[in-house]
Amino acid sequence: MEPYTTSLFSLVAFDLEDWDMAGLFITFEGIDFCGKTTQARRLVSYLKRKGYNVLLVREPGGDRIAEKIRRILLSKKNSEMTDLTELLLYEAARSQLTERTILPALEEGKVVVCDRYSDSTLAYQGYGRGLDKKMIKHLNSVSTSGLSPDLTILLDVPVKTSQERGKKEKRKKDRLEKEGGQFHQRIREGFKVIARQNRRRIKVIDGTGNIDNTWLKVRRVVDYFLSKSDSP
């Protein structure tokens, strides 16, 4: 792949210093069927009971235009989509969601919980598809306007566990979920590398247990994070 032009991409980013960030941004990551969506919803309910103003969003999606991009990305009818097109569509959806929904919510002091964010793109399109990771990191920086989660919870499960859970799902699998086991193994290993490189932000939780046991681990991590965030 030919080198990208940094100056071109830098033109579309804006400075996060223009935003007064008073809220908190928490993301959930992991391979398909790791349980992150269930745990994200539980966390939102838990935080609301504690009195926090919480917004739950998902990627790709979370915004009217981003949801349209999601349907294109995940439709099995689009099997001829190239890897680079896939990457750019994810980045476009993220840019829309971040600028229109996430940043304004953080400015209002809300806790934003996001089901997937930029780490997924690096794991799926970088490690899974084999696209240039340096390019993806730069595109992630542009599409997020430089925003990084305050806390990321990575639910780790073996690919075999993911596949077994997927078979129990009544809904049909989307375009990426239908990819083979080697693809998802590369993604899992990619998430592990990303976590090792971002130890302060990313907390890895074993997601092989039942929903309640996993939730206890998630809650402990979040409670500790909140206690630190509330400290003077």
BAFI-3210 file (N, C-alpha, C; in Angstrom, 3 decimals, decimal comma, padded with zeros to 6 digits):
// residues 232
n [1|2|3|4|5|6|7|8|9|10|11|12|13|14|15|16|17|18|19|20|21|22|23|24|25|26|27|28|29|30|31|32|33|34|35|36|37|38|39|40|41|42|43|44|45|46|47|48|49|50|51|52|53|54|55|56|57|58|59|60|61|62|63|64|65|66|67|68|69|70|71|72|73|74|75|76|77|78|79|80|81|82|83|84|85|86|87|88|89|90|91|92|93|94|95|96|97|98|99|100|101|102|103|104|105|106|107|108|109|110|111|112|113|114|115|116|117|118|119|120|121|122|123|124|125|126|127|128|129|130|131|132|133|134|135|136|137|138|139|140|141|142|143|144|145|146|147|148|149|150|151|152|153|154|155|156|157|158|159|160|161|162|163|164|165|166|167|168|169|170|171|172|173|174|175|176|177|178|179|180|181|182|183|184|185|186|187|188|189|190|191|192|193|194|195|196|197|198|199|200|201|202|203|204|205|206|207|208|209|210|211|212|213|214|215|216|217|218|219|220|221|222|223|224|225|226|227|228|229|230|231|232]
n.u [000,846|000,541|002,238|000,374|-000,816|000,067|-000,414|-002,760|-004,768|-004,581|-005,815|-008,519|-008,991|-009,891|-009,011|-008,946|-008,778|-010,604|-012,838|-014,481|-013,878|-015,783|-016,919|-016,829|-015,306|-015,932|-015,078|-015,941|-014,383|-013,448|-013,430|-015,947|-018,994|-018,023|-019,279|-019,424|-021,426|-023,611|-022,442|-021,817|-024,354|-025,241|-023,471|-024,243|-026,831|-026,109|-024,495|-026,366|-028,053|-026,348|-026,422|-025,231|-025,165|-025,728|-024,749|-025,306|-023,724|-022,998|-020,593|-019,957|-022,181|-024,764|-025,594|-027,669|-026,707|-024,362|-025,464|-026,562|-024,255|-023,321|-025,127|-024,381|-021,739|-022,002|-023,689|-024,314|-024,626|-022,720|-020,281|-018,228|-016,835|-013,898|-010,940|-009,779|-011,847|-013,667|-012,273|-012,201|-014,895|-015,579|-014,068|-015,303|-017,883|-017,224|-016,179|-018,469|-020,110|-018,513|-018,125|-020,750|-022,150|-020,653|-018,602|-020,144|-021,732|-019,830|-018,911|-021,116|-020,855|-021,509|-021,326|-020,046|-020,658|-019,326|-019,880|-017,521|-014,810|-012,129|-010,042|-011,026|-010,956|-008,216|-007,595|-009,293|-009,139|-006,445|-004,819|-006,469|-007,272|-004,863|-004,051|-002,106|-000,820|000,178|-000,981|-003,671|-003,701|-003,233|-005,500|-007,433|-006,858|-007,586|-010,341|-011,408|-010,955|-008,761|-009,615|-009,446|-010,414|-011,172|-011,195|-010,874|-012,450|-011,513|-012,857|-011,828|-011,949|-011,473|-011,279|-012,695|-014,615|-016,034|-017,091|-018,722|-020,613|-021,683|-023,054|-025,251|-026,723|-029,731|-030,136|-029,067|-025,685|-023,526|-021,616|-018,878|-018,835|-019,147|-016,707|-013,782|-012,215|-009,419|-009,153|-010,473|-008,858|-006,496|-007,408|-008,006|-005,424|-004,355|-005,799|-004,708|-002,070|-002,500|-003,581|-001,398|000,241|-001,095|-001,479|-002,324|-004,763|-006,339|-008,056|-007,882|-010,246|-011,223|-013,538|-014,799|-016,441|-019,781|-022,466|-023,016|-020,733|-018,761|-019,685|-019,267|-016,498|-016,169|-017,513|-015,916|-013,577|-014,532|-015,565|-013,205|-011,880|-013,642|-013,420|-010,849|-011,126|-012,829|-011,288|-009,598]
n.v [-001,193|002,220|004,965|007,036|010,429|012,571|015,332|015,786|014,358|015,613|018,006|017,744|017,317|018,548|020,605|019,187|020,849|022,782|021,860|021,581|019,197|017,567|015,211|011,562|008,937|005,748|002,662|-000,506|-003,457|-006,253|-009,577|-010,895|-011,895|-011,878|-010,860|-008,175|-006,279|-006,922|-006,484|-003,788|-002,642|-003,396|-001,941|000,685|000,766|000,370|002,636|004,660|004,145|004,930|007,576|008,889|010,722|009,160|008,025|005,648|004,311|002,844|001,234|000,268|003,048|004,561|007,057|008,793|008,925|007,412|004,954|004,188|003,764|001,613|-000,423|-000,851|-001,742|-004,160|-005,791|-008,881|-008,946|-007,393|-008,618|-008,204|-006,020|-004,121|-004,372|-001,910|-000,117|-000,960|-000,244|002,603|003,232|002,498|004,401|006,739|006,466|006,577|009,162|010,700|009,888|010,612|013,436|014,422|013,275|012,001|013,857|016,259|015,194|014,558|017,096|018,077|016,866|014,202|010,620|008,668|005,618|003,364|000,860|-000,695|001,016|002,966|001,114|-001,295|-001,018|-000,974|-003,540|-005,259|-004,381|-003,823|-005,925|-008,132|-007,905|-007,159|-004,653|-001,602|-000,697|001,693|003,586|003,144|003,905|006,630|007,413|006,742|008,650|010,944|010,496|010,401|012,891|013,129|012,137|009,974|007,059|007,230|004,995|001,642|-001,410|-004,585|-007,482|-010,658|-013,641|-017,048|-017,916|-020,209|-020,294|-017,987|-018,783|-020,913|-019,573|-017,971|-019,789|-020,309|-018,043|-016,627|-014,846|-014,006|-014,198|-011,373|-009,785|-009,652|-011,297|-013,761|-014,438|-016,604|-018,757|-018,272|-015,600|-014,322|-015,167|-013,814|-011,258|-011,415|-011,813|-009,416|-007,556|-008,202|-007,339|-004,587|-003,999|-004,515|-002,451|-000,296|-000,186|001,370|002,444|000,350|-002,363|-005,721|-008,280|-011,500|-013,061|-015,518|-016,646|-016,887|-014,502|-013,013|-013,413|-012,282|-009,675|-008,861|-008,611|-006,573|-004,495|-004,089|-003,090|-000,722|000,646|001,121|002,741|004,952|005,839|006,817|008,786|010,557|011,548|014,308]
n.w [000,000|-000,807|000,764|003,025|002,962|005,328|005,723|004,338|005,755|008,213|007,865|008,313|010,979|014,237|017,069|020,275|022,409|022,069|023,249|026,368|028,402|030,614|031,265|031,397|029,549|028,634|027,254|025,714|024,651|022,509|021,018|018,762|020,319|022,915|025,064|025,606|024,916|026,537|029,074|028,881|028,838|031,367|032,925|032,326|033,478|036,143|036,686|036,348|038,496|040,488|040,216|038,096|035,017|032,138|028,902|026,426|023,640|020,402|018,239|014,864|014,439|016,463|015,746|013,438|010,736|010,996|011,664|009,250|007,788|009,239|008,529|005,887|006,228|007,708|006,299|004,741|002,066|000,962|000,245|-001,535|-000,724|-000,347|001,723|002,395|001,813|003,740|006,084|005,800|005,880|008,481|009,860|008,963|010,033|012,728|012,980|012,526|014,692|016,890|016,670|016,522|018,650|020,869|021,774|022,356|024,448|026,399|026,935|028,225|030,608|030,895|031,427|029,024|027,594|025,432|023,087|021,618|019,992|018,740|019,197|018,285|015,511|014,978|015,857|014,299|011,540|011,327|012,657|012,059|009,263|008,190|007,334|007,043|010,111|011,140|009,466|010,146|012,846|012,553|011,080|012,950|014,899|013,533|012,969|015,517|016,424|018,039|020,438|023,238|025,053|028,583|030,122|029,194|028,826|028,220|027,233|027,370|025,594|024,502|021,013|020,385|022,410|021,742|019,253|020,024|021,588|019,614|018,039|019,577|019,415|018,247|016,200|012,837|011,703|011,134|008,453|009,266|011,500|010,352|009,376|009,264|011,822|012,052|011,332|013,459|015,530|015,003|015,507|018,242|019,301|018,466|020,015|022,493|022,211|021,851|024,349|026,038|025,283|026,235|029,087|031,281|030,522|029,386|030,692|031,123|031,196|032,127|030,226|030,188|032,075|033,587|033,006|035,352|036,986|035,374|035,324|037,995|038,023|036,140|037,422|039,693|038,531|037,359|039,592|041,048|039,202|039,104|041,736|041,746|039,814|041,059|043,020|044,601]
ca.u [000,000|001,327|002,174|-000,667|-000,325|-000,313|-000,928|-004,139|-005,658|-004,536|-006,664|-009,912|-009,083|-009,915|-008,291|-009,787|-008,729|-011,794|-013,926|-014,269|-014,274|-016,137|-017,457|-015,943|-015,522|-015,613|-015,357|-015,851|-013,780|-013,285|-013,866|-017,392|-019,619|-017,264|-020,178|-019,233|-022,679|-024,359|-021,780|-021,957|-025,715|-025,277|-022,746|-025,081|-027,867|-025,428|-024,083|-027,574|-028,505|-025,423|-026,684|-024,511|-025,874|-025,011|-025,174|-024,783|-023,679|-022,298|-019,825|-020,344|-023,564|-024,943|-025,998|-028,510|-025,882|-023,462|-026,228|-026,674|-022,955|-023,274|-025,870|-023,544|-020,568|-022,287|-024,557|-023,680|-024,753|-021,567|-019,099|-017,161|-016,218|-012,458|-010,497|-009,566|-013,180|-014,187|-011,584|-012,604|-016,289|-015,549|-013,549|-016,334|-018,940|-016,690|-016,087|-019,832|-020,550|-017,703|-018,364|-022,157|-022,766|-019,795|-017,979|-021,132|-022,154|-018,740|-018,909|-022,232|-020,528|-022,061|-020,475|-020,377|-020,237|-019,365|-019,684|-016,460|-014,337|-011,002|-009,227|-011,575|-010,482|-006,831|-007,580|-009,971|-008,612|-004,994|-004,345|-007,308|-007,186|-003,475|-003,784|-001,008|-001,239|000,516|-002,036|-004,909|-003,576|-003,411|-006,912|-008,165|-006,655|-008,376|-011,784|-011,805|-010,511|-007,773|-010,230|-009,104|-011,213|-010,561|-011,089|-011,334|-012,578|-011,349|-013,317|-011,055|-012,409|-010,894|-012,096|-013,609|-015,743|-016,793|-017,823|-019,775|-021,666|-022,313|-023,986|-026,457|-027,463|-030,832|-030,028|-028,093|-024,408|-023,257|-020,536|-017,618|-018,987|-019,082|-015,327|-013,269|-011,574|-008,088|-009,356|-010,807|-007,693|-005,585|-008,004|-007,804|-004,016|-004,173|-006,304|-003,751|-000,944|-002,978|-003,726|-000,055|000,796|-001,915|-001,840|-003,020|-006,138|-007,071|-008,080|-008,305|-011,069|-011,569|-014,976|-015,268|-017,418|-021,157|-022,697|-022,932|-019,340|-018,043|-020,140|-018,595|-015,151|-016,312|-017,910|-014,750|-012,683|-015,157|-015,625|-011,862|-011,629|-014,445|-012,882|-009,679|-011,576|-013,492|-010,313|-009,143]
ca.v [000,000|003,441|005,777|008,040|011,799|013,082|016,691|015,745|013,937|016,553|019,149|017,550|017,167|019,791|020,497|018,870|021,940|023,593|021,256|021,526|017,842|017,407|013,874|010,407|008,128|004,351|001,807|-001,957|-004,068|-007,701|-010,255|-011,110|-012,779|-011,899|-010,420|-006,762|-005,517|-007,197|-005,832|-002,341|-002,292|-003,522|-000,814|001,877|000,686|000,527|004,033|005,473|003,964|005,676|009,001|009,465|010,978|008,219|007,824|004,427|004,333|001,689|001,419|001,509|003,437|005,546|008,326|008,451|008,665|006,313|003,705|003,826|003,194|000,302|-001,395|-001,162|-002,490|-005,477|-006,579|-010,005|-008,703|-006,599|-009,476|-007,749|-004,828|-004,249|-004,124|-000,481|000,497|-001,311|000,615|004,003|003,351|002,506|005,698|007,742|006,304|007,049|010,619|011,216|009,629|011,371|014,881|014,766|012,700|011,742|015,074|017,108|014,559|014,736|018,511|018,259|016,193|012,854|009,445|008,016|004,222|003,035|-000,536|-000,621|002,320|002,913|-000,090|-002,357|-000,841|-001,418|-004,996|-005,947|-004,039|-003,876|-007,283|-009,110|-007,769|-006,981|-003,325|-000,903|-000,257|003,100|004,325|003,023|004,744|008,026|007,593|006,734|009,949|011,923|010,239|010,665|014,243|012,996|011,659|008,639|006,695|007,321|003,607|000,641|-002,756|-005,593|-008,797|-011,641|-015,034|-017,787|-017,931|-021,357|-019,855|-017,045|-019,534|-021,678|-018,625|-017,523|-020,825|-020,247|-016,829|-016,886|-013,956|-014,380|-013,527|-010,335|-010,062|-009,893|-012,442|-014,974|-014,732|-017,823|-018,732|-017,668|-014,149|-013,881|-015,405|-012,679|-010,112|-011,599|-011,546|-007,982|-006,877|-008,418|-006,442|-003,228|-003,872|-004,429|-001,140|000,740|-000,829|002,272|002,681|-000,874|-003,388|-006,989|-009,094|-012,818|-013,089|-016,889|-017,036|-016,500|-013,054|-012,410|-013,415|-011,282|-008,362|-008,528|-008,154|-005,274|-003,501|-003,779|-002,233|000,583|001,303|001,619|003,848|006,091|006,355|007,595|009,958|011,498|012,051|015,671]
ca.w [000,000|-000,900|001,989|003,075|003,067|006,643|005,655|003,853|006,821|009,326|007,567|008,715|012,424|014,987|018,330|021,415|023,387|021,855|024,021|027,809|028,741|032,014|031,445|031,356|028,353|028,911|026,102|025,849|023,477|022,528|019,804|018,698|021,303|024,165|026,131|025,897|024,808|027,769|030,198|028,703|029,271|032,825|033,495|032,192|034,513|037,434|036,847|036,517|039,881|041,336|040,036|036,962|033,760|031,284|027,522|025,818|022,174|019,850|017,008|014,189|014,693|017,510|015,137|012,281|009,560|011,323|011,610|007,834|007,428|009,896|007,722|004,718|006,679|008,256|005,422|004,049|000,631|000,531|000,371|-002,426|-000,152|-000,147|003,100|002,590|001,876|005,064|007,055|005,666|006,325|009,948|010,295|008,675|011,036|014,013|012,934|012,686|016,060|017,845|016,598|016,709|019,843|022,019|022,297|023,046|025,700|027,363|027,293|029,161|031,865|030,940|031,263|027,753|027,501|024,006|022,704|020,607|019,535|017,803|019,389|017,436|014,140|014,930|016,016|013,195|010,219|011,382|012,915|011,373|007,801|007,796|006,794|007,689|011,446|011,315|008,784|010,926|014,044|012,157|010,732|014,219|015,533|012,784|013,101|016,903|016,771|019,101|021,676|023,699|026,231|029,905|030,575|028,234|029,381|027,176|027,649|026,603|025,549|023,383|019,794|020,482|023,250|020,920|018,244|020,704|021,952|018,381|017,565|020,407|019,074|017,317|015,043|011,822|011,852|010,145|007,504|009,946|012,397|009,558|009,005|009,868|013,121|012,004|011,322|014,817|016,381|014,786|016,194|019,678|019,590|018,285|021,212|023,581|021,971|022,118|025,804|026,640|024,952|026,880|030,350|032,196|030,051|029,057|031,720|030,532|032,081|031,611|029,969|029,945|033,083|033,284|032,943|036,679|037,433|034,579|035,764|039,246|037,668|035,482|038,432|040,529|037,752|037,186|040,898|041,340|038,283|039,534|042,993|041,374|039,055|041,971|043,993|044,300]
c.u [000,882|001,190|001,055|-000,041|-000,817|-000,959|-002,371|-005,094|-005,699|-005,433|-008,063|-010,071|-009,202|-009,382|-009,257|-009,749|-009,916|-012,966|-013,544|-014,784|-014,532|-016,623|-016,377|-016,318|-015,013|-015,993|-015,222|-015,328|-013,707|-013,741|-015,367|-017,831|-018,801|-018,119|-020,136|-020,530|-023,526|-023,759|-021,857|-023,332|-025,853|-024,582|-023,570|-026,161|-027,276|-025,061|-025,284|-028,101|-027,612|-025,539|-025,952|-025,450|-025,124|-025,635|-024,508|-024,854|-022,923|-021,570|-019,838|-021,811|-023,655|-025,391|-026,743|-027,681|-024,945|-024,179|-026,431|-025,372|-022,821|-023,962|-025,080|-022,383|-020,888|-023,158|-023,783|-023,769|-023,516|-020,261|-017,938|-016,466|-014,725|-012,096|-010,323|-010,893|-013,801|-013,591|-012,109|-014,055|-016,377|-015,081|-014,582|-017,449|-018,481|-016,597|-017,455|-020,310|-019,806|-018,076|-019,797|-022,733|-021,827|-019,212|-018,983|-021,583|-021,088|-018,671|-020,007|-021,986|-021,066|-020,961|-020,923|-019,796|-020,416|-019,018|-018,825|-016,098|-013,082|-010,104|-009,717|-011,075|-009,038|-006,755|-008,144|-009,320|-007,084|-004,473|-005,157|-007,148|-005,747|-003,171|-002,715|-001,451|-000,930|-000,541|-003,323|-004,845|-003,769|-004,861|-007,774|-008,050|-007,491|-009,868|-012,289|-011,529|-009,531|-008,323|-009,796|-009,957|-010,444|-010,310|-011,619|-011,332|-012,538|-011,764|-012,655|-011,659|-011,698|-011,838|-013,098|-014,838|-016,644|-017,656|-018,966|-020,938|-022,419|-023,330|-025,307|-027,313|-028,529|-030,735|-028,973|-026,810|-024,221|-022,012|-019,214|-017,686|-018,843|-017,668|-014,822|-012,531|-010,201|-008,157|-009,592|-009,673|-006,682|-006,096|-007,785|-006,366|-003,709|-004,644|-005,320|-002,547|-001,329|-003,088|-002,375|000,567|000,049|-002,411|-002,623|-004,485|-006,947|-006,929|-008,681|-009,043|-011,391|-013,089|-015,551|-016,312|-018,832|-021,312|-022,504|-021,494|-018,515|-018,421|-019,461|-017,190|-015,199|-016,612|-016,741|-013,803|-013,247|-015,225|-014,263|-011,531|-012,385|-013,911|-011,645|-010,082|-012,182|-012,521|-009,861|-007,753]
c.v [001,243|004,260|006,814|009,419|012,413|014,453|016,730|015,414|014,955|017,755|019,003|017,395|018,526|019,534|020,222|019,953|022,876|023,086|021,239|020,178|017,699|015,989|012,809|009,529|006,712|003,503|000,335|-002,529|-005,585|-008,311|-010,477|-012,144|-012,914|-011,461|-008,940|-005,951|-005,695|-006,456|-004,309|-001,881|-002,382|-002,334|000,459|001,895|000,938|001,983|004,958|005,358|004,725|007,184|009,665|009,682|010,221|008,142|006,562|004,552|003,096|002,073|000,137|001,796|004,548|006,916|007,962|008,098|007,486|004,966|003,250|003,205|001,799|-000,765|-001,802|-002,070|-003,934|-006,358|-007,676|-009,839|-007,987|-007,376|-009,017|-006,489|-005,059|-003,912|-002,636|000,269|000,258|-000,400|002,044|004,219|003,337|003,856|006,802|007,682|006,833|008,568|011,253|011,070|010,500|012,848|015,252|014,317|012,624|013,022|016,017|016,521|014,708|016,182|018,817|017,553|014,786|011,797|008,757|006,612|003,797|001,560|-000,553|000,839|002,075|001,690|-001,232|-002,243|-001,294|-002,941|-005,707|-005,658|-004,070|-005,297|-008,329|-009,091|-007,601|-005,643|-002,623|-000,288|001,215|003,981|004,315|003,896|006,214|008,313|007,590|008,084|011,021|011,729|010,494|012,099|014,221|012,485|010,231|008,306|006,913|005,926|002,701|-000,718|-003,747|-006,943|-009,840|-013,035|-015,734|-017,770|-019,079|-020,998|-018,908|-017,785|-020,333|-020,775|-018,159|-018,511|-020,785|-019,017|-017,136|-016,019|-014,458|-013,578|-012,478|-010,683|-010,379|-011,086|-013,768|-015,321|-015,944|-017,626|-018,092|-016,143|-013,646|-014,158|-014,280|-011,440|-010,212|-011,292|-010,056|-007,188|-007,027|-007,498|-005,008|-002,985|-003,733|-003,061|000,006|000,241|000,080|002,457|001,406|-001,907|-004,662|-007,819|-010,410|-012,897|-014,475|-017,342|-016,648|-014,978|-012,389|-012,337|-012,378|-009,881|-007,939|-007,995|-006,771|-004,193|-003,114|-002,815|-000,825|001,336|001,880|002,826|005,104|006,695|007,211|008,880|011,009|012,089|013,455|015,680]
c.w [000,000|000,380|001,910|003,250|004,370|006,553|005,193|004,976|007,953|009,097|008,138|010,229|013,097|016,382|019,476|022,485|023,226|022,689|025,502|028,300|030,239|032,302|031,442|030,167|028,619|027,697|026,469|024,542|023,634|021,215|019,864|019,741|022,590|025,351|026,425|025,848|026,059|028,950|030,093|029,174|030,781|033,493|033,430|033,271|035,897|037,686|037,034|037,943|040,854|041,130|038,894|035,778|032,670|029,888|026,987|024,301|021,703|018,574|016,189|014,453|015,714|017,050|013,859|011,048|009,807|011,295|010,166|007,343|008,027|009,052|006,477|005,130|007,037|007,377|004,695|002,537|000,077|000,659|-000,504|-001,901|000,075|001,295|003,373|002,654|003,246|006,131|007,006|006,094|007,850|010,474|010,074|009,710|012,390|014,062|013,172|014,126|017,063|017,852|016,948|018,049|021,038|022,607|022,959|024,380|026,777|027,836|028,306|030,496|031,985|030,951|029,983|027,770|026,053|023,785|021,442|020,320|018,699|017,985|018,498|016,006|013,999|015,014|014,784|011,842|010,183|011,536|012,155|009,862|007,315|007,149|007,637|009,019|011,688|010,654|009,602|012,176|013,701|011,809|011,987|014,914|014,853|013,062|014,513|017,331|017,935|020,414|021,981|024,916|027,525|030,466|029,480|028,919|028,227|027,747|026,759|026,735|024,393|022,186|019,837|021,311|022,480|019,910|018,858|021,109|020,710|017,859|018,334|020,112|018,029|016,060|014,067|012,012|010,765|009,335|008,195|010,885|011,646|009,097|009,788|011,176|013,124|012,016|012,740|015,796|016,230|015,507|017,704|020,074|019,440|019,481|022,380|023,437|022,307|023,623|026,491|026,403|025,629|028,241|031,293|031,807|029,911|030,167|031,121|031,569|031,391|031,456|029,771|030,952|032,680|033,395|034,300|037,184|036,681|035,026|037,068|038,976|037,023|036,511|039,317|039,801|037,658|038,512|041,283|040,469|038,717|040,829|042,737|040,669|039,964|042,979|043,627|043,719]
res [m|e|p|y|t|t|s|l|f|s|l|v|a|f|d|l|e|d|w|d|m|a|g|l|f|i|t|f|e|g|i|d|f|c|g|k|t|t|q|a|r|r|l|v|s|y|l|k|r|k|g|y|n|v|l|l|v|r|e|p|g|g|d|r|i|a|e|k|i|r|r|i|l|l|s|k|k|n|s|e|m|t|d|l|t|e|l|l|l|y|e|a|a|r|s|q|l|t|e|r|t|i|l|p|a|l|e|e|g|k|v|v|v|c|d|r|y|s|d|s|t|l|a|y|q|g|y|g|r|g|l|d|k|k|m|i|k|h|l|n|s|v|s|t|s|g|l|s|p|d|l|t|i|l|l|d|v|p|v|k|t|s|q|e|r|g|k|k|e|k|r|k|k|d|r|l|e|k|e|g|g|q|f|h|q|r|i|r|e|g|f|k|v|i|a|r|q|n|r|r|r|i|k|v|i|d|g|t|g|n|i|d|n|t|w|l|k|v|r|r|v|v|d|y|f|l|s|k|s|d|s|p]
***
